[in-house]
Amino acid sequence: MENIKIATAQFENKSGDKAYNLATIERISEKAAQQGAKAIAFHECSITGYSFARHLSKEQLLDVAELIPGGESIQKLTGIAAKYDIAVLAGLFEKDKEDKLYKAYVCVDKNGLVAKHRKLHPFINPHLIPGNSYTVFELESWKCGILICYDSNIFENVRATNLLGADIIFMPHVTMCTPSPRPGAGFVDPGLWQNRENDPTSLRLEFDGMKGRDWLMKWLPSRAYDNAAYVVFSNPIGMDDDQLKNGCSMIIDPFGDIIAECRTLGDEVVTTVCDPKKLINAGGYRYKKARRPELYGKIISQPHKSEQHVIWLEIKEDAEKK
């Protein structure tokens, strides 16, 4: 493998306005290509918008969703990829010929669809069906994977995708700045966004604190570090329906270090080089080689119980009988 330059982006999408969102995707993709990027990643449902879907009926969601690869958005992305010679990764709602609905994220190059991932843990709308497989594909000789938002909160999904060969894992999100039982979580006042030019400091304090980036830093770098993989995180900035999002799209290397991050209070793209030498020099590479799955394979495969030691005792008794 050789070095590859990757870009991640943030922008304020418009709910249900595919034409606007695709035009923004094209504008930012052009900028990334000018900086030498071979691929650019946008956020979850970047083509359609996300949070507004929680209000939609099945019929309304079917109107928003598209067939993949036959839909117009994939054709448009293919045109963008061909025009600027860059692979484009973006998200939308998918429907199949039986009107089943999925949350999808695609990679498209100048030849068309390269990969499609269906979100394993969708929840924004009850009519969405979970995907049931991991996604690994090749991009410029690199093995890549996709996990959409909550998929990557479940660390087993990240490990499984990495063990299937993915050294770059794209993690598109629409996250942060929402209520949660965790301390410090909550919405950010949309008024701060409207007043960002006059008072960027107050907005940045909210965006970077426990409602936003500080929470992200509790777990996202560990996904890269533990798996010795590059993590490409993308997230919208600005209003997504009635919810304000804080962006901070970033790329994290196998050492768990942030090597590129969007920090402006608006649309932005950043690029960085992924170096294959880091994949084997990082600690996570040694950790994977030291694994002993015979010790914990059965434990990890068990459903969660509040008293986890019960599982261990059951496995121990089963082993003793054999």
Helices and strands as residue ranges (DSSP letters): E 4-10, H 18-34, E 39-41, G 51-55, H 58-64, H 72-84, E 87-95, E 101-109, E 112-118, E 136-139, E 142-146, H 150-153, H 155-163, E 168-172, H 190-194, H 200-208, H 213-216, H 220-227, E 230-234, E 237-240, E 243-246, E 250-252, E 258-261, E 268-274, H 277-281, H 283-289, H 293-300, H 308-321
